[in-house]
Amino acid sequence: MLDDHPNGEQEPEINEIVTELSADDRHLLDLIQKLIEPCDRITYGERQREVAAKLGKSVRTVRRLVKKWEEGRFSCTSNHGTG
């Protein structure tokens, strides 16, 4: 998309794509990916509790993060709740 300037020139709109994650965001992403690996129901519950403890969040918040990931709405740069 182009922006109009008063002198008639147009400047292209610049969208930045972040290609590197901070260490904290990388850790969060690794934990969520661990949760989506196949396992039995008991193991999944244990994993959820472990991840919640590591993040200092509630299990419910962790479930919300996994759901966002599965729906393709997850963003490491967004606020992940206060749990």
C-alpha positions, 0 to 999 in steps of 0.5 A: 500500500502506498501513502500519499505525501503532501508533495505528491510523492508516494512512499511504500508502506513497510511491514517488518517481519521478525525472524529472530525470537528472544530467548524467552520467546524461544523457550515459550515456543519450545514448551508449547511444541513439547505439549503438542507432541503425541502422548497419552492423557495422563502424560499430557496433564503432567506436561501441562502442569510442568509447563505452567510451573516453568512459565509461572502461569496457570494450567488454564493459561497454558491450555489457551496458549496451546489452543492459539498455537493450534488455531494459528493465532499464536504470537510470541510478541503478544501478552500471554496472560497473567495466569 
